[in-house]
């Protein structure tokens, strides 16, 4: 039943005369006509809403398809949510596992156990400026709505109402409050009665100088970003108005907005997975799989670019080449697995000692190359010596016992040892050969730069 149609006669216009059978049939026909009109309007309304939702999802899909990085996906996600729902806060959280290795209470020959803690992080925020400080907030599985939505892979809370006294969204130390604008009272009547009552109470509170000029978020919707059977994070929407998301849970067609947000969340999750896969492919294409350093192809491109830039702007540039001494003997004596550990050990030293402006690559086998921008011969030699000394002090372990290794290095500088990448690399290679021939475990400066430094010392006397 949709409603009731009441018909009556006015006094003096046949008010005492009962309705005839024909008149009753007319009323019934009129009721059917009104019902059809109401149903048609409702159908048209649902079609209009469905079309609007499809347009919103299409626009969201367009934004997300153009997002290639994780940050671009997050920004496109919160912008798309703004077009679907009215809110004071929109945030996207991501979840990842932090793995810990523990040897506590284990036997001497028992392998270490690994445990993982789930960590949530707020990565993107839109809406009121009050919430910008939430970006970067990290928290564990604390039983809050975000953590529960990830665990259950269901949108929470069911009716979208938020009680700050009993519910936690992110953490208890970060309650959601919005600074209220100072505006005069008006006769404007909002669409929702609860919104009118809330706005009136807030406006009256602002008249009191001692009253807090903030309002709590009274409506919350946390939608998981689900991909297959795993939640990558959540889409969080918040509003000051009570019941802002309550209609979303109804089953009379008003719940379509909630479903639209859930579809949007699914699109965001898929785009996130694609962005991460793209980043992984880029990493595989540019880095060495064993050490995580740049690979030879990338360093060759960088070397040519940096040499040209240094020549154009008249800046110094140095190249260091290093090679592990007697590496074949290490592999033959201790095995290739231990040899790999030695390579990784030297890579870790290079990564730790390099400056932010230096580029380090594994050039092949046990050979590594460093490009040092705005660095002359003296600075490059100091870095090379630190690398050599650090490696010589490092102890590696094999089944036969602990052992140590050394490395030899060659250094060349632009423009004294060459003005092209090929010339500079050949100069470092020649200098490295001199180090090897001279007994290994030493650093040699290329002839051109060595002569330059010698002449500078003579001139300084």
SEMAR-833607 format. One record per residue (C-alpha): x, y, z. Coordinates in steps of 0.2 Angstrom, whole numbers, plus 5000, padded with zeros to 4 digits. Each point is the difference from the previous one (the first is absolute). Layout:
N
   c1   c2   c3
    X    Y    Z
...
This chain:
461
   c1   c2   c3
 5000 5000 5000
 5007 5017 4995
 4987 5012 5008
 4982 5004 5002
 4988 5011 4989
 4986 5008 5010
 4985 5007 4992
 4986 5010 5008
 4985 5011 4995
 4999 5018 5006
 4985 5005 5011
 4986 5007 4989
 5007 4991 4985
 4991 4984 5002
 5010 4997 5016
 4986 4988 5007
 4999 4990 4984
 5010 4984 5000
 5012 4997 4986
 4992 4989 4986
 5009 4985 4993
 5005 5009 4984
 5008 5014 5011
 5009 4987 5010
 5007 4992 4984
 5006 5018 4995
 5009 5002 5016
 5008 4982 4999
 5005 5005 4982
 5007 5016 5006
 5010 4991 5014
 5007 4988 4987
 5005 5015 4989
 5008 5009 5014
 5009 4984 5005
 5007 4997 4983
 5005 5019 4999
 5010 4998 5017
 5007 4983 4994
 5006 5008 4983
 5008 5015 5009
 5009 4988 5012
 5006 4990 4985
 5005 5015 4991
 5009 5006 5016
 5009 4984 5002
 5005 5000 4982
 5007 5018 5002
 5009 4995 5015
 5007 4985 4992
 5006 5010 4985
 5008 5013 5011
 5009 4986 5010
 5006 4992 4983
 5006 5017 4995
 5009 5002 5016
 5008 4983 4999
 5005 5003 4982
 5008 5017 5005
 5009 4991 5015
 5006 4986 4988
 5007 5013 4988
 5009 5009 5015
 5007 4983 5006
 5005 4993 4983
 5011 5016 4998
 5009 4997 5017
 5016 4991 4998
 5008 5002 5017
 4993 4995 5017
 4999 5018 5005
 4990 5005 4985
 4988 4986 5003
 4997 5005 5018
 4997 5018 4994
 4988 4995 4986
 4991 4989 5013
 4996 5014 5012
 4995 5012 4986
 4988 4987 4993
 4992 4997 5017
 4996 5019 5001
 4990 4998 4984
 4989 4986 5008
 4997 5005 5018
 5000 5016 5010
 5013 5000 5014
 5011 5010 5012
 5014 4986 4999
 5006 4988 4987
 5015 4989 5003
 5008 4985 4993
 5010 4988 5011
 5012 4987 4994
 5005 4984 5010
 5016 4990 5000
 5008 4987 5010
 5017 5003 5009
 5009 4984 5002
 5010 4997 5016
 5013 4987 5003
 5002 4993 5017
 5012 4988 5008
 4994 5001 5017
 4998 4983 5009
 5006 4990 4985
 5013 4986 5001
 5017 5002 4992
 4996 4991 4984
 4982 5005 4999
 4996 5013 4986
 4994 5017 5004
 4981 5003 5000
 4992 5014 4991
 4985 5010 5006
 4991 5014 4991
 4991 5015 5007
 4987 5008 4990
 5003 5019 4998
 4987 5013 4993
 5005 5016 4993
 4990 5016 4995
 5007 5004 4983
 4987 5013 4993
 4988 5012 5007
 4987 5012 4992
 4987 5011 5008
 5002 5012 5015
 5018 5007 5003
 4999 4993 5018
 5003 4982 4994
 5016 5004 4989
 5011 4995 5016
 4993 4983 4998
 5011 4996 4985
 5014 4988 5005
 4991 4994 5016
 5004 4982 5003
 4992 4988 5012
 4998 4981 5003
 4985 4989 5002
 4992 5010 5014
 4982 4994 4998
 4994 5017 4991
 4989 5001 4986
 5014 5000 4987
 5008 4985 5007
 4984 4991 5001
 4995 5004 4983
 5016 4993 4993
 4998 4984 5010
 4982 4997 4996
 5001 5007 4982
 4983 5008 5004
 4994 5018 5000
 4998 5007 5018
 4990 5006 5010
 4984 4992 4993
 4990 5016 5001
 5014 5012 4998
 4998 5009 5017
 5015 5005 5011
 5001 5001 5018
 5017 5007 5005
 4997 4994 5018
 4999 4981 4995
 5008 4999 4982
 5017 5002 4994
 5004 5004 4982
 5019 5001 4999
 5006 5002 5018
 4993 5006 5017
 5013 5014 5000
 4994 5007 4983
 4981 5004 5003
 4992 5007 4984
 4995 5018 5003
 4996 5014 4987
 5003 5019 5003
 4984 5009 4998
 4999 5015 4988
 4994 5016 5009
 4984 5004 4991
 4984 5010 5005
 4984 4991 5003
 4988 4999 4985
 4983 4995 4997
 5006 4986 4988
 4992 4983 5003
 5011 4986 4996
 4994 4985 4990
 5002 4989 5016
 4992 5004 5016
 5015 4993 5010
 5011 5011 4990
 4990 5015 5005
 5001 4996 5018
 5018 4997 4999
 5004 5016 4991
 4989 5010 5012
 5009 4993 5015
 5017 5003 4992
 4995 5018 4996
 4994 5003 5018
 5016 4993 5006
 5010 5012 4990
 4992 5015 5008
 5008 4994 5017
 5018 5006 4999
 5005 4986 5013
 4992 4986 4990
 5011 4989 4989
 4999 5005 4982
 5000 4982 4993
 4987 4986 4997
 5002 4982 5001
 4998 4989 4985
 4983 4991 5003
 4999 4989 4984
 5014 4988 4994
 5001 4987 4986
 5015 4989 4998
 5001 4990 4984
 5014 4987 4998
 5010 5001 4984
 4998 4982 4996
 5009 4990 4986
 4995 4982 4999
 5000 4994 5018
 5012 5013 5007
 4997 5018 5006
 5014 5012 4994
 4993 5014 5012
 4985 5010 5002
 4990 5015 4993
 4994 5010 5015
 4986 5013 4999
 4995 5012 5014
 4987 5013 5002
 4994 5012 5014
 4982 4997 4996
 4991 4986 5009
 4993 4986 4989
 5011 5006 4985
 5003 4982 4995
 4985 4992 5008
 4989 5000 4984
 5014 4990 4992
 4996 4985 5010
 4981 4999 4995
 4994 4988 4987
 4987 5011 4991
 5012 5007 4987
 5008 5013 5011
 5014 4987 5004
 5007 5002 4982
 5012 5014 5006
 5008 4988 5012
 5001 4987 4987
 5008 5013 4988
 5013 5004 5013
 5004 4981 5002
 5002 4999 4981
 5011 5015 5001
 5010 4992 5013
 5002 4984 4989
 5006 5011 4986
 5013 5009 5012
 5006 4983 5006
 5003 4994 4982
 5009 5016 4995
 5011 4998 5015
 5005 4983 4996
 5003 5005 4982
 5011 5015 5006
 5010 4989 5011
 5003 4987 4986
 5005 5014 4989
 5012 5006 5013
 5007 4983 5002
 5003 4998 4982
 5009 5016 4999
 5011 4995 5015
 5004 4983 4991
 5004 5010 4984
 5012 5012 5009
 5007 4991 5015
 5012 4985 5002
 4990 4985 5007
 5013 4994 5013
 5005 5017 5007
 4986 5012 4997
 5013 5012 4993
 4998 5008 4982
 5004 4988 4986
 5012 5002 4986
 4988 5007 4987
 4994 5014 5011
 5017 5005 5006
 5006 5001 4982
 4986 5012 4996
 5002 5010 5016
 5019 5001 4997
 4998 5007 4982
 4987 5013 5007
 5011 5005 5015
 5016 5002 4990
 4991 5011 4987
 4992 5011 5014
 5016 5002 5010
 5009 5006 4984
 4986 5012 4996
 5000 5008 5017
 5018 4998 5004
 4998 4989 5015
 5012 4987 5006
 4995 4981 4998
 5009 4985 5006
 4997 4981 4996
 5006 4986 5012
 5001 4982 4994
 5003 4986 5013
 5003 4982 4999
 5001 4986 5013
 5017 4993 5001
 5002 4981 4996
 4981 4998 4999
 5002 4984 4990
 5010 4992 5014
 4986 5005 5012
 4987 4991 4989
 5012 4985 4998
 5004 4998 5018
 4984 5005 5009
 4986 4997 4986
 4990 5012 4990
 4987 5003 5014
 5014 5008 5011
 5006 5009 4985
 4983 5008 4998
 5001 5005 5018
 5016 5009 4997
 4993 5009 4985
 4985 5005 5011
 5012 5006 5014
 5009 5011 4988
 4984 5007 4993
 4994 5004 5017
 5016 5010 5004
 4999 5010 4984
 4982 5004 5004
 5004 5005 5017
 5015 5011 4996
 4994 5009 4984
 4993 5017 5001
 4982 5005 4995
 5007 5007 4983
 5010 4984 4996
 4994 4986 4989
 5006 4982 5003
 4997 4985 4988
 5006 4982 4999
 5008 5000 4984
 5002 4981 4998
 5006 4986 5011
 5010 5007 5014
 5003 5017 4992
 4991 5016 5006
 5001 5018 4994
 4996 5016 5009
 4996 5017 4991
 5004 5015 5011
 4993 5016 4995
 5009 5016 5004
 5014 4991 5007
 5018 5002 4996
 5015 4988 5002
 5003 5003 5018
 4982 4997 5005
 4999 4984 4989
 5016 4993 5007
 4993 5002 5018
 4984 4991 4996
 5009 4986 4991
 5012 4998 5015
 4985 4999 5012
 4993 4987 4990
 5016 4990 4999
 5003 5001 5019
 4982 4996 5005
 5000 4984 4989
 5017 4995 5007
 4993 5001 5018
 4985 4990 4996
 4999 4982 5005
 4991 4987 4989
 4995 4982 5006
 5001 4984 4991
 4999 4982 5006
 5019 4999 5001
 5000 5015 5011
 5001 5019 5000
 5010 5009 4986
 5003 5018 4993
 5001 5007 4983
 5008 5015 4992
 4996 5010 4984
 5010 5011 4988
 4994 5016 4993
 5003 5012 4986
 4995 5019 4999
 4999 5011 4985
 4994 5018 4999
 4993 5012 4987
 5008 5009 4991
 5018 4994 5004
 4997 4982 4996
 4987 5002 4986
 4985 5010 4994
 4989 4986 4995
 4992 4986 5010
 5010 4987 4990
 5017 5009 5003
 4996 5001 5019
 4995 4982 5002
 5016 4994 4990
 5010 5012 5012
 4993 4992 5015
 5002 4982 4993
 5018 5004 4997
 5003 5007 5017
 4991 4984 5008
 5012 4989 4990
 5015 5010 5007
 4993 4997 5018
 4998 4981 4996
 5018 4999 4992
 5007 5010 5015
 4994 4987 5013
 4981 5002 5002
 4991 5008 5015
 5005 5018 4994
 4992 5015 4991
 5008 5008 4984
 4997 5017 4993
 5000 5001 4981
 5015 5007 4992
 4992 5017 4994
 4993 5004 5017
 5016 4994 5009
 5011 5011 4990
 4987 5014 5003
 5001 4998 5019
 5019 4999 5000
 5002 5016 4990
 4988 5008 5013
 5011 4994 5014
 5015 5007 4992
 4992 5017 4996
 4995 5001 5018
 5018 4999 5007
